[in-house]
Amino acid sequence: MADLTADELDALFTAYALAAKDCGFVPKPEMLPECERLREQGWLERRMLDNGHASYWWTREAELALDLNALNQSVEGRQN
């Protein structure tokens, strides 16, 4: 995640927070390039609304990536 811009992190945080309510978000037009990059990387899913606007949703793959990162962090420095 170190390669993400501040705007990409903002979009991811928004999607993550709304996922708890089973919702996506419609970004401002200037945020569309960031959302599309995140979609291409698997972090977000694009869903088209009836009004023609794109909404972006947190993906299962994004959740899995966070889970794996947390697992890796929890075992660093342990000696079994």
C-alpha angles and dihedrals in degrees: 000000000000092000094060121109123232090255091051090050089050091052091048093049091050092049092046093050093048092047088072087065093041090248138128129205138237108226126216111263092254090058095055095093091054092047091049092051089051090048091052089051092051098249096111137031120215119221122183117227125217089254091059096254121127120238122197126217135192110254134224087240090057090051091049091050091054091047092051091047091052090049092051091048092051093056099043111116095012119129118201 
